[in-house]
Amino acid sequence: MDRAPGLSVRLKLTLSYAGLIMLAGALLLAVVWVFLLRYIPDEAITIPGRRVSEHVLGNPGLPGRFIPGRYDLWRAFAPRALQALAFLLVFGLVGGWILAGRMLAPLTRITHATRRAANGLLSHRIQLEGRRDEFRELADAFDTMLAQLEAHVEEQKRFAANASHELRTPLAITQTLLEVARNDPNRDAGELVRILHAVNTRAIDLTEALLLLSRADQRTFTRDHVDLSLLAEEATETLLPLAEKHGVTIETSGEVTSTIGSHALLLQMTTNLLHNAIVHNLPGQGTVWVTTGVHPGTVVLTVENTGERLTPQLVSTLVEPFQRGTERIRRDHAGVGLGLAIVKSITKAHDGTLTLSARPAGGLRVTVQLPAAPPPPPLGPGAGRRSLPRSP
């Protein structure tokens, strides 16, 4: 935005300091004038008698005792007052300029860092030293914002690169299959259609997952009362055939956990967690535990599963897009690599926290903590009563 040039803040503060000092000096001189000189007679008084020294009389040769009047004192006081005011003006301007410069030095560093960030240099930090005050709180908040923004930008770059790669793969496979079919007319068309259908289905699933992830990030959804325990039961019933196919046992327990949010998104979050726990499990003898609980002000959904032992470094990367456990090898149950990333976005969109930790015996423990729904308002007088029809 183009703005007309104006006075700098340092100059404004300097003029303000100088003005305040001048005002204080003028008030002090006014007090002297009002409460001291008002009791002095207007005219000078000469009392006959002994001669008065020159520095008392101000006019040698006059006989007697001399008492100066208000005019005489004002004539002696005014030049000194003007000199004092001039000194205060110079002192206020010089001192105010130096003091304002020292006070605004942190703001200059913050402005410099802001301009560097605007040019794309997000790695720069202010790191303002000294004890905490308003400027240092602003600098610390700006450093925190820069760190979060830098991490978000890097995450978006990785996401865009991975999404481009994932979307390019099915398109490249489809193009290869079509070229093979064109060059070999005698090739089995049924097999080609089956492969194309599988590749197209995977591309559709990936696109829908990306749209769901974008919807969760934008928080464009309607919020209602949702019970996480019912969502856990619904997700368990949906994925029970998949669990039986992989020989995984699902155990659910817990209590009513009411929160505020989107039923569809929270169901997708629960389904993703349960699906991830089933497919990344011990083959033929795995177990998944789904529990819900209520804490002061929050509700908790926990999904645990048996499986291979995971390192903390690997666990910290599982919520990144297109991460598939310990390897990126596609298997028959491999998803699009956005399951836990979608869970993270949905949790964040509902003002919750997502915690992943490796189980000592192997497997993963995922905990979702969401704000609890406020209690329903008390029923007013007559609420819940049913009016009976009156007799004619």
C-alpha positions in Angstrom: 0.0 0.0 0.0 1.4 3.4 -1.0 1.2 6.0 1.7 2.2 9.7 1.8 5.5 10.3 3.7 5.1 11.5 7.3 7.1 12.2 10.4 8.9 9.2 11.8 7.9 7.7 15.2 11.3 8.7 16.6 10.8 12.3 15.7 7.3 12.3 17.0 8.5 10.9 20.3 11.4 13.4 20.5 9.0 16.3 19.9 6.7 14.8 22.5 9.5 14.5 25.1 10.7 18.1 24.4 7.2 19.4 24.6 6.5 17.8 27.9 9.8 19.1 29.4 9.0 22.6 28.1 5.5 22.4 29.5 6.8 21.3 32.9 9.3 24.1 32.9 6.7 26.7 32.0 4.4 25.4 34.7 7.2 25.6 37.2 7.9 29.2 36.3 4.2 30.0 36.4 4.0 28.6 39.9 6.9 30.8 40.9 5.3 33.8 39.4 1.8 33.2 40.9 2.8 32.1 44.4 5.9 34.3 44.9 5.8 37.5 42.8 2.2 38.1 43.5 3.1 39.2 47.0 5.7 41.7 45.8 4.5 45.3 45.5 4.2 46.7 42.0 6.5 49.7 42.6 9.9 49.7 44.2 10.2 51.2 47.7 13.1 53.3 48.9 13.5 53.8 52.7 15.8 56.7 53.7 18.8 55.7 55.8 22.1 54.0 55.2 23.5 53.4 51.7 22.9 50.1 50.1 25.5 48.1 48.3 25.5 48.2 44.6 24.5 44.5 44.1 21.4 45.1 46.2 20.3 48.4 44.9 21.1 47.8 41.3 21.5 51.6 41.0 24.4 52.9 43.0 24.2 56.4 44.5 20.7 56.1 45.8 20.5 56.9 49.5 18.6 54.7 52.0 17.2 51.2 51.9 15.8 49.9 48.5 13.1 47.3 48.2 12.6 46.2 44.6 9.2 46.0 43.1 7.5 43.4 40.9 8.8 45.1 37.7 12.4 45.0 39.0 12.2 41.4 39.9 10.5 40.5 36.6 13.3 42.3 34.7 15.9 40.2 36.5 13.8 37.0 36.4 12.6 37.0 32.8 16.0 36.6 31.0 17.0 33.7 33.3 13.6 32.1 32.8 14.0 32.3 29.0 17.5 30.9 29.2 16.2 28.0 31.3 13.4 27.3 28.9 15.9 27.3 26.0 18.1 24.9 27.9 15.1 22.6 28.5 14.2 22.8 24.8 17.7 21.7 23.7 17.9 19.1 26.5 14.5 17.7 25.6 15.2 17.5 21.9 18.7 15.9 22.2 17.7 13.6 25.1 14.4 12.7 23.5 16.1 11.8 20.3 18.6 9.5 22.0 16.0 8.0 24.3 13.6 7.4 21.5 16.3 5.8 19.4 17.2 3.4 22.2 13.5 2.5 22.8 12.7 2.0 19.1 15.8 -0.1 18.4 13.9 -3.4 18.9 11.1 -2.3 16.7 13.7 -1.6 13.9 14.9 -5.2 14.2 11.3 -6.5 14.1 10.6 -4.4 11.0 13.8 -5.7 9.3 12.8 -9.3 10.1 9.3 -8.6 8.7 10.6 -7.3 5.4 12.9 -10.4 5.1 10.0 -12.7 5.8 7.9 -10.8 3.2 10.7 -11.5 0.7 10.5 -15.2 1.4 13.3 -15.6 3.9 11.4 -17.5 6.6 14.4 -19.0 8.3 15.5 -15.6 9.8 14.7 -15.1 13.6 14.8 -11.9 15.6 16.0 -13.5 18.9 15.7 -10.2 20.8 17.8 -10.4 23.9 17.0 -8.9 27.3 14.3 -9.2 29.9 10.6 -9.5 28.9 8.7 -6.4 27.9 6.2 -5.5 25.2 8.8 -5.4 22.4 10.4 -8.7 23.4 6.9 -10.4 23.7 6.2 -9.1 20.2 9.6 -10.4 18.9 9.0 -13.8 20.5 5.5 -14.1 19.1 6.9 -13.1 15.7 9.7 -15.7 15.9 7.1 -18.4 16.8 4.9 -17.3 13.9 7.9 -17.5 11.5 8.8 -21.0 12.8 5.2 -22.2 12.3 4.9 -20.6 8.9 8.2 -22.0 7.8 7.2 -25.5 8.9 3.8 -25.1 7.2 5.4 -23.9 4.0 7.8 -26.8 4.0 5.0 -29.2 4.7 3.0 -27.8 1.8 5.9 -28.1 -0.5 6.4 -31.7 0.4 2.7 -32.3 0.1 2.5 -30.8 -3.3 5.5 -32.8 -4.5 4.2 -36.0 -3.1 0.7 -35.4 -4.5 2.0 -34.6 -7.9 4.0 -37.8 -7.8 1.1 -39.9 -6.6 -1.3 -38.5 -9.2 1.3 -38.8 -12.0 1.8 -42.5 -11.2 -1.7 -43.8 -12.2 -1.8 -41.5 -15.2 1.5 -42.9 -16.4 0.3 -46.4 -15.8 -2.9 -45.7 -17.7 -0.9 -44.2 -20.6 1.4 -47.2 -20.7 -1.5 -49.7 -20.8 -3.2 -47.8 -23.6 0.0 -47.7 -25.6 0.4 -51.5 -25.1 -3.2 -52.0 -26.2 -2.7 -49.9 -29.3 0.5 -51.7 -30.3 -0.9 -55.2 -29.5 -4.5 -55.5 -30.7 -4.5 -59.2 -29.9 -3.9 -58.6 -26.2 -6.6 -59.8 -23.7 -9.0 -56.8 -23.4 -10.5 -58.1 -20.2 -7.2 -58.1 -18.3 -6.5 -54.6 -19.6 -9.9 -53.3 -18.5 -9.3 -54.9 -15.0 -6.0 -53.2 -14.6 -7.3 -49.9 -15.9 -10.2 -50.1 -13.5 -7.9 -50.7 -10.5 -5.6 -47.8 -11.5 -8.6 -45.5 -12.1 -10.1 -46.5 -8.7 -6.9 -45.7 -6.9 -6.7 -42.3 -8.7 -10.3 -41.5 -7.6 -9.5 -42.5 -4.0 -6.5 -40.3 -4.0 -8.4 -37.3 -5.4 -11.3 -37.8 -2.9 -8.7 -38.0 0.0 -7.1 -34.8 -1.2 -10.5 -33.0 -1.3 -11.3 -34.3 2.2 -8.0 -33.1 3.5 -8.6 -29.6 1.9 -12.1 -29.5 3.4 -10.8 -30.3 6.9 -8.1 -27.7 6.6 -10.6 -25.0 5.6 -13.0 -25.9 8.4 -16.0 -25.6 6.1 -18.4 -27.9 7.8 -21.4 -27.8 10.1 -20.9 -28.5 13.8 -23.3 -30.8 15.7 -23.3 -32.9 18.8 -21.3 -36.1 18.1 -20.7 -39.2 20.3 -17.3 -40.7 19.6 -18.3 -44.0 21.2 -21.1 -44.4 18.6 -18.6 -43.5 15.8 -16.2 -46.1 17.1 -19.0 -48.8 17.0 -20.0 -47.6 13.5 -16.5 -47.7 12.2 -15.9 -51.2 13.8 -19.0 -52.6 12.0 -17.9 -51.2 8.7 -14.4 -52.5 8.9 -15.2 -55.8 10.5 -14.9 -57.8 7.2 -11.5 -56.3 6.6 -10.4 -57.2 10.1 -11.6 -60.8 9.6 -9.8 -61.0 6.3 -6.5 -60.1 8.0 -7.2 -62.2 11.1 -7.4 -59.1 13.4 -9.5 -59.0 16.5 -11.2 -55.6 17.4 -12.1 -54.8 21.0 -14.1 -51.7 21.8 -14.8 -50.2 25.2 -15.5 -46.9 26.8 -18.3 -44.5 27.7 -20.4 -41.8 26.1 -18.0 -39.1 24.8 -19.9 -36.2 23.4 -18.2 -33.4 21.4 -19.1 -30.7 18.9 -18.1 -31.2 15.3 -18.8 -32.7 11.9 -20.3 -36.2 12.1 -19.0 -37.1 8.7 -15.4 -35.8 9.3 -15.2 -37.4 12.8 -16.5 -40.7 11.4 -13.8 -40.5 8.6 -11.2 -39.8 11.3 -12.3 -42.8 13.4 -12.5 -45.0 10.3 -9.0 -44.0 9.2 -7.6 -44.8 12.6 -9.2 -48.2 12.7 -8.3 -49.0 9.1 -4.7 -48.0 9.8 -4.6 -50.2 12.9 -6.0 -53.2 11.0 -3.7 -53.1 8.0 -0.5 -52.4 9.9 -0.9 -55.3 12.3 0.4 -58.7 12.9 -0.8 -61.1 10.2 -3.3 -63.6 11.4 -3.0 -62.8 15.2 -3.3 -59.1 15.6 -5.5 -57.1 18.0 -7.0 -53.6 17.9 -8.2 -51.8 21.0 -10.6 -48.9 20.6 -11.5 -47.0 23.8 -13.3 -43.8 24.5 -13.2 -41.8 27.7 -14.1 -38.4 29.3 -11.7 -36.1 31.1 -12.3 -32.7 32.6 -13.2 -30.5 29.6 -12.2 -33.0 27.0 -13.1 -36.4 25.4 -10.6 -38.9 24.3 -10.5 -41.6 21.6 -7.7 -44.1 21.7 -6.8 -46.7 19.1 -4.1 -49.2 19.8 -2.9 -52.1 17.7 -0.3 -54.8 17.9 2.4 -54.9 15.2 6.1 -54.3 14.6 8.2 -52.3 16.9 8.4 -48.6 15.8 11.1 -46.1 16.5 10.2 -42.6 17.8 11.8 -41.1 14.7 9.4 -43.1 12.4 6.4 -42.4 14.6 7.0 -38.6 14.3 6.7 -38.9 10.5 3.6 -41.0 10.2 1.2 -38.0 10.2 3.0 -36.5 7.1 1.2 -37.1 3.8 2.0 -40.2 1.8 3.8 -42.0 4.6 3.0 -45.7 4.8 4.5 -47.1 7.9 7.9 -48.6 7.7 8.1 -48.6 4.0 6.5 -47.2 0.8 6.0 -50.6 -0.9 2.4 -50.9 -2.2 0.5 -53.9 -0.9 -3.0 -55.1 -1.5 -4.3 -53.2 1.5 -2.1 -50.1 1.0 -4.0 -46.8 1.0 -3.1 -43.5 -0.6 -0.8 -42.5 2.2 -3.2 -39.8 3.5 -4.9 -41.7 6.4 -3.1 -40.2 9.4 -2.6 -36.9 7.6 -6.4 -36.6 7.2 -6.8 -37.6 10.9 -4.4 -34.8 11.9 -6.2 -32.2 9.8 -9.6 -33.3 11.1 -8.4 -33.2 14.7 -6.8 -29.8 14.2 -10.0 -28.5 12.6 -12.0 -29.5 15.7 -9.5 -27.8 18.0 -8.1 -31.1 19.3 -4.8 -32.7 19.7 -3.4 -35.8 18.1 -0.7 -37.9 19.9 1.1 -40.9 18.4 3.4 -43.2 20.5 5.0 -46.5 19.9 3.8 -49.4 22.1 6.7 -51.1 24.0 5.5 -54.5 22.9 5.1 -53.4 19.3 2.4 -51.5 17.4 1.1 -48.0 17.7 -1.1 -46.0 20.1 -3.0 -43.1 18.7 -4.8 -40.7 21.0 -7.3 -38.0 19.8 -8.3 -35.5 22.4 -11.2 -33.2 21.5 -13.1 -30.5 23.5 -16.1 -31.9 25.3 -19.5 -30.7 24.4 -21.0 -28.2 26.8 -23.8 -29.6 29.0 -27.3 -29.0 27.7 -29.1 -26.0 29.1 -31.4 -26.7 32.1 -35.1 -27.1 31.2 -37.2 -24.1 31.9 -40.5 -24.0 33.8 -43.0 -26.3 32.2 -40.4 -27.8 29.8 -41.0 -31.5 29.1 -44.7 -31.2 30.1 -47.3 -32.4 27.7 -50.5 -30.4 27.4 -53.6 -32.5 27.5 -56.5 -31.7 25.1 -59.3 -29.8 26.7 -62.9 -31.2 26.6 -65.2 -29.3 24.3 
